[in-house]
Amino acid sequence: ADNARTRLVDLTVRPSKLEAPIDKIHPMPFPGLNIDNVPFFAAIAAAAHGQTLIHDWVYDNRAIYLTDLNRLGGRLQLLDPHRVLVEGPTRWRAAEMMCPPALRPAVVVLLAMMAAEGTSVLRNVYVINRGYEELAERLNSV
């Protein structure tokens, strides 16, 4: 690498068919899934073939905000304030919507919008700006 500190390797990317897991996705102590990363698996599960149960038992009502993905073409069914059933695969579509008030679900909505064809508009992104410094500038630089 140019900085003489980073070791670079070549990666080979092969197409694959993402299958929904048999078991539910839920937070666990280390080395399990970190609670802050659980919402991101809604977007991953939406890309997989089959149904995925996401059980976010730590935070009340956070699973409710994930159902905003339905406006973007997702097929998520809220089972209770802690559990959501995600059906995939999803063909994301553009939409205009308000940002959810929870940080991680808001970023999941943003990621789904970026995967959709067309132009999406996400309004009231204060919560994202508060949690991720200069995210718009960093994404634009990519």
Phi, psi and chi 1 to 4 in degrees:
 res  aa     phi    psi   chi1   chi2   chi3   chi4
   1 ALA       -  159.1      -      -      -      -
   2 ASP   -62.0  -30.7  -71.1  -21.5      -      -
   3 ASN   -83.5   -3.4   66.4   10.2      -      -
   4 ALA    62.2   12.0      -      -      -      -
   5 ARG  -119.0  -22.9  -68.3  177.4  -64.8 -157.0
   6 THR   -99.0  130.5  -55.4      -      -      -
   7 ARG   -93.5  121.3 -165.3  178.5   65.4  133.5
   8 LEU   -96.9  145.7  -60.2  177.1      -      -
   9 VAL  -132.9  155.4  -63.8      -      -      -
  10 ASP   -86.0  137.1  -69.7  -33.0      -      -
  11 LEU  -115.3  142.9  -62.8  176.6      -      -
  12 THR  -111.1  124.9  -57.0      -      -      -
  13 VAL  -105.2  125.7  179.0      -      -      -
  14 ARG  -119.0  140.8  -64.7 -174.4  178.7   98.3
  15 PRO   -64.5  144.7    8.6  -10.6      -      -
  16 SER  -146.3  167.5   66.0      -      -      -
  17 LYS  -107.8  111.9 -175.2  176.0  177.5 -175.1
  18 LEU   -77.7  122.2 -171.1   59.7      -      -
  19 GLU  -106.6  142.3  -63.7  -72.4  -21.5      -
  20 ALA   -64.1  142.9      -      -      -      -
  21 PRO   -72.0  153.6   25.7  -32.1      -      -
  22 ILE   -70.9  -40.8  -64.1  170.0      -      -
  23 ASP   -89.3  163.5 -161.6    8.3      -      -
  24 LYS   -73.4  160.8   67.3 -177.8  176.3 -176.4
  25 ILE  -100.6  127.2  -66.4  174.9      -      -
  26 HIS  -155.7  158.7   58.3   94.9      -      -
  27 PRO   -72.8  149.8   24.9  -31.1      -      -
  28 MET  -147.4  159.5  -67.7 -173.7   63.1      -
  29 PRO   -63.6  161.1  -15.9   25.7      -      -
  30 PHE   -52.3  134.0 -179.3   81.5      -      -
  31 PRO   -94.6   20.8   34.4  -34.7      -      -
  32 GLY   -74.3 -169.2      -      -      -      -
  33 LEU   -74.3  125.7 -178.2   59.9      -      -
  34 ASN   -67.4  138.8 -178.6  -55.3      -      -
  35 ILE   -57.3  -34.5 -177.0   60.2      -      -
  36 ASP   -69.9  -17.8  -69.4  -27.4      -      -
  37 ASN   -96.4   -7.8  -66.3  -32.1      -      -
  38 VAL   -57.5  -47.4  169.6      -      -      -
  39 PRO   -58.9  -31.2  -24.8   34.4      -      -
  40 PHE   -64.3  -24.3  -65.2  106.1      -      -
  41 PHE   -72.7  -12.3  -79.7   84.7      -      -
  42 ALA   -65.3  -42.7      -      -      -      -
  43 ALA   -69.9  -38.1      -      -      -      -
  44 ILE   -65.9  -44.5  -64.0  168.5      -      -
  45 ALA   -63.8  -32.3      -      -      -      -
  46 ALA   -67.5  -22.2      -      -      -      -
  47 ALA   -87.0  -16.0      -      -      -      -
  48 ALA   -84.6  154.1      -      -      -      -
  49 HIS   -81.3  124.9  -68.6  -96.3      -      -
  50 GLY   112.5 -167.8      -      -      -      -
  51 GLN  -108.4  138.7  -67.6 -175.8  -28.4      -
  52 THR  -127.5  129.9  -56.1      -      -      -
  53 LEU   -95.8  124.2  176.7   63.7      -      -
  54 ILE  -110.1  122.0  -62.3  177.0      -      -
  55 HIS  -116.1  101.4 -172.4 -175.5      -      -
  56 ASP   -99.8   78.5 -169.0   -9.4      -      -
  57 TRP   -80.6   -9.7   52.3  -92.7      -      -
  58 VAL   -80.7  -46.1  176.9      -      -      -
  59 TYR  -103.4  126.1  -67.6  107.8      -      -
  60 ASP   -65.4  132.2  -75.0  -23.4      -      -
  61 ASN    69.5    2.4  -60.6  -34.3      -      -
  62 ARG   -66.5  -32.3 -173.2  161.4   75.5  170.7
  63 ALA   -63.9  -27.9      -      -      -      -
  64 ILE   -60.6  -40.2  -68.7  170.9      -      -
  65 TYR   -66.9  -24.5  -60.3  126.9      -      -
  66 LEU   -67.0  -23.6  -66.3  174.6      -      -
  67 THR   -67.2  -11.3   59.9      -      -      -
  68 ASP   -61.3  -20.2  -73.4  -11.2      -      -
  69 LEU   -64.7  -19.8  -66.7  172.9      -      -
  70 ASN   -61.8  -32.2  -71.6  -25.7      -      -
  71 ARG   -68.8  -15.9  -63.7 -157.4   45.3 -145.0
  72 LEU  -103.8    9.0  -61.2  166.0      -      -
  73 GLY   105.6   -4.5      -      -      -      -
  74 GLY   -69.8  159.9      -      -      -      -
  75 ARG  -123.4   88.1  -69.7  175.2  -69.9  164.8
  76 LEU  -118.7  134.1  -72.4   83.4      -      -
  77 GLN  -117.6  121.9  178.9 -176.8   -0.7      -
  78 LEU   -79.0  119.9 -175.0   66.5      -      -
  79 LEU   -91.0  -36.9  -56.8  176.7      -      -
  80 ASP  -164.5  177.1   60.7   44.5      -      -
  81 PRO   -60.2   -9.4  -24.5   33.5      -      -
  82 HIS  -115.2  -14.1  -63.8  -83.2      -      -
  83 ARG  -126.7  137.9  -63.9  179.4  -52.8  140.0
  84 VAL  -134.8  138.7   64.8      -      -      -
  85 LEU  -103.4  122.4 -172.3   63.6      -      -
  86 VAL  -108.2  127.8 -176.6      -      -      -
  87 GLU  -109.5  132.4  175.0  105.3   20.6      -
  88 GLY  -133.5  172.7      -      -      -      -
  89 PRO   -81.5  158.5   29.3  -32.4      -      -
  90 THR  -111.1  139.5  -62.7      -      -      -
  91 ARG  -105.3  101.2 -177.4  172.2  170.3   91.1
  92 TRP   -65.6  145.8  -60.9  111.0      -      -
  93 ARG  -131.5  153.5   62.7  174.9  179.4 -101.0
  94 ALA   -69.9  150.5      -      -      -      -
  95 ALA  -159.0  166.2      -      -      -      -
  96 GLU  -116.2  126.1 -178.2  174.1  -32.2      -
  97 MET  -154.6  168.7   53.4 -168.0  -66.3      -
  98 MET   -87.5  147.6  -64.2  -66.2  -75.0      -
  99 CYS   -72.4  132.7 -169.9      -      -      -
 100 PRO   -61.6  152.5  -17.2   27.1      -      -
 101 PRO   -77.1   -6.8   25.4  -31.3      -      -
 102 ALA   -98.8  134.4      -      -      -      -
 103 LEU   -58.0  -58.4  175.1   60.5      -      -
 104 ARG   -63.0  -48.2  -68.4  -15.5 -177.1  -94.2
 105 PRO   -59.9  -32.3  -27.8   37.1      -      -
 106 ALA   -63.9  -42.0      -      -      -      -
 107 VAL   -70.0  -33.9  174.9      -      -      -
 108 VAL   -62.8  -41.9  170.9      -      -      -
 109 VAL   -61.5  -44.0  167.2      -      -      -
 110 LEU   -60.1  -43.1  176.7   63.5      -      -
 111 LEU   -62.6  -42.1  -68.6  171.3      -      -
 112 ALA   -64.1  -38.5      -      -      -      -
 113 MET   -63.4  -37.7  -73.4 -179.9  157.9      -
 114 MET   -68.1  -28.0  -68.8  171.3   53.4      -
 115 ALA   -81.3  -17.9      -      -      -      -
 116 ALA   -79.8  148.0      -      -      -      -
 117 GLU   -77.9  148.9  -70.3 -173.3   29.9      -
 118 GLY    95.0 -169.4      -      -      -      -
 119 THR  -108.6  123.3  -58.2      -      -      -
 120 SER  -108.5  152.9  -65.8      -      -      -
 121 VAL  -127.7  124.4  177.2      -      -      -
 122 LEU  -113.3  115.0 -173.9   59.1      -      -
 123 ARG   -98.6  157.1  -59.4 -162.9 -178.5  -79.0
 124 ASN    60.7   56.3 -160.2   18.0      -      -
 125 VAL   -89.9   22.8  -65.3      -      -      -
 126 TYR   -53.5  -44.0  168.7   75.7      -      -
 127 VAL   -62.7  -36.2   68.5      -      -      -
 128 ILE   -70.0  -44.2  -65.5  175.5      -      -
 129 ASN   -62.2  -32.6  -70.1  -25.0      -      -
 130 ARG   -71.4  -34.3 -173.3  172.9   48.8   91.1
 131 GLY   -91.8  -25.1      -      -      -      -
 132 TYR  -131.3  105.9  -66.5   90.8      -      -
 133 GLU   -64.9  127.1 -174.6  177.2  -17.1      -
 134 GLU    52.2   41.2  -61.9  177.4    5.1      -
 135 LEU   -62.6  -44.0 -178.8   61.6      -      -
 136 ALA   -60.5  -43.5      -      -      -      -
 137 GLU   -64.8  -40.8  -68.2   81.7    5.9      -
 138 ARG   -67.5  -39.4  -69.4 -172.2  -70.6  157.8
 139 LEU   -67.4  -40.7  -72.1  173.1      -      -
 140 ASN   -65.0  -28.4  -76.3  -33.1      -      -
 141 SER   -75.5  -17.3   71.4      -      -      -
 142 VAL   -76.3      -  174.2      -      -      -
